[in-house]
Amino acid sequence: MRVVLPAGTTETALIDGISAAGAAPELMEHTPSADVEILEYGEPVASPVTPVSPNGCPTPAAVTRAVREVVGFDVSIVDAGLVRSTAAPTVEIGADPGADVRESAAVPGADAAFDRAYDYGASLPDDELLIGETVPGGTTTALGVLTALGEPTAVSSSLPENPLERKRRVVDEALTASDLEPGDCEGRPLEAIEAVGDPVQPTVAGIAAGALESGTAVTLAGGTQMIAVAAALRHAGIEAPLSIATTSFVADEQGDRLEAACERVDCDLTVTDPGFDGRDHVAMERYCAGEAKEGVAMGGALSLVPDGEMAAVRDRLEAVCARLGIEAEGDAGGDPSADATEDGRGP
């Protein structure tokens, strides 16, 4: 099993009220770069930040890393528009960071990114792929793409209280800037992404399309951001079987809407509960309280855990948190740069 993780950035994450309170823009830019280092090495190596919320909730990269240490899987990281360098090895497809969706074109190179990602996905020799993502601002851009495609619009959030109306106002402004109405991009998903998306979306879609074309089984590892990618694939006429794997935290927030969305885009759905409610540790408590929920292929990675092994994952998560400076009682190591983005954990 290979986990492919496109990582990128979008200036949409810098819009006031889209990111978590206290998250400084200069730190937010490092979040995806830090995420991929945690997944690859177990802790940040070159990144100057550790993505941790003020309440002690670590990035989902910590959970995915914990699963990797228990289960073992190959990882390929794709630079899908990183604005900051990372020490993790990356596959380059020439993607640029995304612009603010309220500009006339949020992802000017969406077509080219999709084509290069398609070639990469088609070249992979694996029988199965899990494709995840890390991109601050990702649920807002997902909402933008779903709206432009004319799909039902409900996305998740990495905060307990989802500022959905704020996101909808941003998307309304974005559509106006691109001279679009909801549904104008039906059947033209790359136009939707170019107008109101982010560079991770055409990268994930391209990798998935290329892999599916070559006969590889594909699972989109994530929540409502992956619903947007799946919708883009279906609007592109790709009818191959496709699955989505996410966490119980997303499923609990979305309720019946998640299953309905998966049915609409003809995707099988796997939901995994990591059992965090049974542990007295701040990181797991914050997930149970509704923070983070998903991202960095967390739900897909958890779906790989064999029966009886989830306790070992929880043990490893405590060890990963200790490496990240997150103590069980909630001290995030005293690092003033420790922060997370509201949108960046990406369900």
C-alpha atoms as one frame of an Amber mdcrd trajectory, in Angstrom:
protein
   0.000   0.000   0.000   1.254   3.452  -0.896   0.038   6.700   0.612   0.434
   9.627  -1.776   0.267  13.022  -0.116  -0.004  16.158  -2.267   0.916  19.195
  -0.174   0.315  22.790  -1.140  -0.793  26.256  -0.149  -3.374  28.830  -1.161
  -3.656  32.490  -0.256  -7.296  31.754   0.516  -6.095  30.565   3.924  -4.993
  34.110   4.715  -8.501  35.573   4.434  -9.578  37.082   7.745 -11.734  34.653
   9.697 -10.786  31.608   7.623  -7.812  30.594   9.746  -7.882  29.849  13.465
  -7.585  32.731  15.890  -3.946  33.491  16.547  -2.546  31.712  13.518  -0.006
  34.081  12.003   0.216  34.014   8.196   3.987  33.609   8.212   3.578  30.462
  10.316   0.585  29.102   8.395   2.689  28.913   5.244   4.902  26.330   6.945
   2.059  23.998   7.966   2.056  21.679   4.912   5.867  21.544   4.881   5.868
  20.578   8.552   3.109  18.022   7.990   5.078  16.114   5.382   8.192  16.120
   7.561   6.201  14.676  10.457   4.804  11.972   8.190   8.243  11.187   6.763
  10.470  11.568   9.819   8.158  11.608  12.825   8.835  15.263  13.662   9.662
  18.539  11.892  13.216  18.605  10.580  13.659  21.835   8.647  10.293  23.450
   9.308  10.399  26.046  12.096   6.888  25.220  13.337   5.024  22.280  14.800
   1.343  22.494  13.796  -0.428  22.279  17.142  -3.554  24.153  18.181  -3.454
  26.445  21.215  -5.499  23.765  23.013  -2.898  21.073  22.383  -4.442  19.338
  19.357  -1.710  18.182  16.994  -1.922  18.123  13.234  -3.461  14.919  11.843
   0.016  14.231  10.470   0.822  12.982  13.978  -1.971  10.396  13.774  -1.006
   9.285  10.274   2.610   8.969  11.408   1.515   6.875  14.398  -0.367   4.529
  12.065   2.673   4.303   9.816   4.853   3.291  12.760   2.427   0.487  13.628
   1.265  -0.714  10.218   4.024   0.378   7.845   3.268   1.800   4.412   5.155
   3.546   1.645   4.790   7.309   1.331   5.200   9.565  -1.702   4.899  13.311
  -1.158   3.939  15.518  -4.081   4.760  19.219  -4.122   1.395  20.632  -5.116
   2.235  24.289  -4.597   4.300  24.521  -1.414   5.349  28.059  -0.627   7.973
  26.946   1.921  10.646  24.321   1.379  10.593  21.006   3.188  13.265  18.493
   4.125  11.003  15.633   3.069  11.656  14.174  -0.401   9.019  15.352  -2.846
   7.805  14.601  -6.350   7.782  17.800  -8.388   4.958  18.422 -10.860   5.546
  22.137 -11.326   2.496  23.312  -9.379   2.484  26.869  -8.054   0.903  28.055
  -4.798  -2.732  29.021  -5.164  -4.049  32.573  -5.207  -6.912  34.004  -3.166
 -10.179  32.581  -4.536 -11.549  36.125  -4.655  -9.149  36.868  -7.501 -10.229
  36.131 -11.055  -8.148  32.929 -11.196  -7.234  31.010  -8.056  -5.275  28.246
  -9.843  -4.138  29.509 -13.264  -2.245  26.287 -13.992  -4.984  23.822 -13.072
  -4.982  22.064 -16.456  -1.213  21.640 -16.496  -1.108  20.440 -12.890  -3.793
  17.863 -13.627  -1.978  16.583 -16.717   1.370  16.189 -14.954  -0.284  14.590
 -11.939  -2.153  12.230 -14.268   1.122  11.045 -15.791   2.573  10.500 -12.339
  -0.462   8.551 -11.134  -0.450   6.379 -14.255   3.235   5.572 -13.729   2.911
   4.218 -10.189   3.317   0.411  -9.996   1.146  -0.097  -6.917  -2.048  -2.125
  -6.892  -3.657   0.217  -4.362  -3.240   3.898  -3.538  -4.442   6.068  -0.694
  -4.329   9.713  -1.750  -4.464  12.358   0.976  -3.839  16.095   1.163  -2.523
  18.908   3.292  -3.465  22.466   2.323  -4.491  25.311   4.632  -7.760  26.818
   3.415  -8.815  23.540   1.845 -12.387  23.293   3.050 -13.180  26.765   1.739
 -11.773  25.942  -1.705 -13.676  22.641  -1.589 -16.854  24.604  -0.971 -15.977
  26.850  -3.894 -15.494  23.961  -6.309 -18.645  22.156  -5.189 -20.652  25.342
  -5.616 -19.219  26.047  -9.065 -20.055  22.473 -10.109 -23.615  22.816  -8.831
 -23.184  20.154  -6.161 -24.792  20.300  -2.721 -22.564  22.454  -0.548 -21.709
  21.313   2.951 -18.122  21.071   4.099 -16.516  20.292   7.405 -14.139  22.283
   9.590 -11.173  21.675  11.831 -12.817  23.713  14.603 -15.651  22.516  16.841
 -17.815  25.358  15.509 -17.820  25.322  11.716 -17.869  28.902  10.318 -19.768
  27.711   7.258 -21.600  30.957   6.606 -18.296  32.847   6.560 -16.946  30.368
   4.021 -20.058  30.760   1.894 -19.612  34.533   1.852 -16.036  34.075   0.655
 -17.195  31.668  -2.054 -19.904  34.100  -3.163 -17.253  36.797  -3.553 -15.006
  34.340  -5.391 -17.694  33.370  -7.883 -18.459  37.033  -8.541 -14.764  37.750
  -9.157 -14.692  34.931 -11.716 -18.010  36.002 -13.300 -19.627  32.704 -12.348
 -22.931  31.573 -10.898 -23.410  28.368  -8.892 -23.459  25.431 -11.298 -21.856
  27.315 -14.202 -18.949  24.839 -14.285 -21.053  21.680 -14.424 -19.127  19.151
 -16.505 -16.036  21.406 -16.525 -14.264  20.660 -13.232 -10.881  22.105 -14.122
 -12.555  25.425 -14.890 -14.116  25.312 -11.437 -10.772  24.596  -9.813  -9.022
  27.286 -11.818 -11.610  29.834 -10.727 -12.251  29.004  -7.061 -10.087  26.030
  -6.063  -6.577  25.325  -4.841  -3.560  23.609  -6.473  -3.885  20.448  -4.390
  -7.250  19.662  -5.991  -6.058  19.177  -9.615  -3.048  17.302  -8.250  -5.146
  14.813  -6.280  -7.636  14.509  -9.138  -4.892  13.985 -11.702  -3.082  11.338
  -9.667  -6.373   9.535  -9.036  -7.410   9.698 -12.695  -4.060   8.394 -13.933
  -3.984   5.591 -11.385  -7.568   4.557 -12.115  -6.841   4.535 -15.846  -3.945
   2.140 -15.246  -6.118  -0.230 -13.189  -4.989   0.806  -9.712  -7.542   0.832
  -6.897  -7.827   4.346  -5.453  -9.063   5.523  -2.082  -9.319   9.250  -1.436
  -8.144   9.642   2.152 -10.024  12.557   3.665 -13.408  14.081   4.313 -15.404
  16.740   2.537 -12.339  18.026   0.665 -12.183  14.635  -0.996 -15.897  14.820
  -1.803 -15.004  17.871  -3.901 -12.213  15.963  -5.669 -14.510  12.994  -6.281
 -17.131  15.355  -7.704 -14.495  16.844  -9.994 -13.556  13.377 -11.243 -17.184
  12.459 -11.918 -17.790  15.759 -13.714 -14.744  14.922 -15.850 -16.486  11.724
 -16.960 -14.327   9.338 -14.924 -16.628   6.496 -13.897 -14.145   3.986 -12.422
 -14.858   2.663  -8.904 -13.642   5.086  -6.247 -13.612   5.040  -2.453 -13.405
   7.652   0.280 -12.023   6.863   3.736 -12.449   9.316   6.576 -12.659   9.542
  10.345 -15.571   9.177  12.706 -14.980  12.823  13.669 -16.005  13.986  10.193
 -18.862  11.501  10.036 -20.194  12.636  13.402 -20.155  16.279  12.311 -21.650
  15.690   8.877 -24.199  13.031   9.784 -26.342  11.786   6.903 -24.916  14.484
   4.611 -21.633  12.594   4.274 -23.263   9.365   3.123 -25.558  11.297   0.802
 -22.603  13.128  -0.733 -20.732   9.863  -1.305 -23.793   8.339  -2.926 -24.135
  11.365  -5.176 -20.546  11.020  -6.446 -20.803   7.202  -6.515 -18.073   6.524
  -3.951 -17.846   3.786  -1.355 -17.371   5.222   2.137 -15.256   3.864   4.976
 -15.441   5.531   8.391 -12.951   4.622  11.118 -13.198   5.438  14.817  -9.712
   5.501  16.396 -11.129   5.108  19.892  -9.568   8.289  21.234 -12.357   8.700
  23.790 -10.787   5.913  25.835  -7.529   7.760  26.506  -6.701  10.533  28.981
  -4.380  12.509  26.707  -4.883  16.098  25.570  -4.316  15.319  21.885  -7.000
  12.643  21.784  -9.323  14.685  23.971  -9.111  17.622  21.542  -9.982  15.383
  18.589 -12.985  14.088  20.508 -13.958  17.705  21.231 -14.166  18.404  17.498
 -10.781  19.872  16.620  -8.859  18.892  13.476 -11.098  15.895  12.567  -9.219
  14.949   9.376  -6.315  15.709   7.045  -2.906  14.382   5.964  -4.576  11.079
   4.946  -5.591  10.437   8.570  -8.867   8.637   7.891  -7.375   6.530   5.136
  -4.399   5.559   7.273  -6.666   4.580  10.176  -8.653   2.361   7.815  -5.491
   0.285   7.297  -5.179  -0.642  10.976  -5.926  -4.362  11.488  -8.472  -5.467
  14.061  -6.971  -5.402  17.519  -4.172  -2.979  16.626  -5.843   0.375  17.269
  -4.612   0.437  20.884  -1.074   0.219  19.537  -1.802   3.214  17.310  -2.989
   5.189  20.316   0.196   4.242  22.154   2.311   5.382  19.212   0.358   8.634
  18.951   1.307   9.418  22.546   4.946   8.766  21.620   4.713  10.961  18.510
   3.115  13.727  20.578   5.962  13.514  23.078   8.448  13.996  20.219   6.439
  17.013  19.104   6.569  18.517  22.598   2.910  17.860  23.398   2.587  16.608
  26.939  -0.345  14.467  27.999  -1.747  17.243  30.176  -1.792  19.812  27.395
   1.546  21.676  27.425   2.474  22.190  23.768   6.120  22.415  24.674   6.028
  26.130  25.346   6.630  26.849  21.656   4.953  30.156  20.773   4.974  29.164
  17.109   2.878  26.069  17.760  -0.373  26.749  15.982  -2.825  25.298  13.540
  -5.080  26.691  10.859  -8.856  26.512  11.023  -9.130  25.226   7.516  -5.819
  23.535   7.001  -6.485  20.162   8.555  -8.889  19.782   5.737 -11.936  17.555
   6.233
